[in-house]
Amino acid sequence: MFADWITADLVTHRGKALCGDSYIGIVWERDVTLKIEIGVLKEVVEVSNANHPCLALRK
């Protein structure tokens, strides 16, 4: 079904959980953003969380 009423950035995650707690939530290896305009996927952006500040707290 064509969902032409949707214009949004949908964020999901990939990989294993790196760290997290009830305050910051869970930080995954990568965040994936799906940019949708008028029901059409325009762009997929994948960002690594390898340098996320919570990782420094674990060391």
C-alpha positions in Angstrom: 0.0 0.0 0.0 1.3 3.4 -0.9 1.4 5.6 2.2 1.5 9.1 0.7 0.4 10.6 4.0 3.7 9.8 5.7 6.5 12.4 5.8 8.9 11.6 8.6 12.4 10.5 9.7 12.0 7.0 11.1 14.9 5.8 13.3 15.8 2.2 14.0 18.9 0.4 15.2 21.3 -2.3 14.0 23.9 -4.5 15.7 24.3 -5.4 19.3 23.6 -3.2 22.4 26.8 -1.4 23.4 25.6 0.2 26.7 22.7 1.8 28.3 20.6 2.4 31.4 17.2 3.7 32.4 18.5 7.3 32.0 20.0 7.3 28.5 18.3 4.2 27.1 20.1 1.6 25.1 22.9 2.6 22.7 23.2 0.2 19.7 26.2 -0.3 17.4 24.5 1.8 14.6 21.5 4.1 14.2 19.6 3.9 10.9 17.4 6.8 9.8 14.9 6.3 7.0 13.9 9.7 5.5 10.4 9.4 4.0 8.8 12.2 2.0 5.1 11.8 0.9 5.4 8.1 1.3 8.6 7.7 -0.7 11.9 6.6 0.8 14.3 9.3 -0.1 17.4 8.4 1.9 18.8 5.9 4.3 21.5 7.2 6.7 23.4 4.8 8.9 25.6 6.2 11.7 28.1 4.3 13.9 27.8 4.8 17.7 31.4 3.5 18.2 32.4 6.9 19.8 29.3 7.4 21.9 30.1 9.0 25.3 28.5 6.2 27.2 31.3 3.8 26.1 33.8 5.9 27.9 31.9 5.3 31.2 32.2 1.6 30.8 36.0 1.6 30.8 
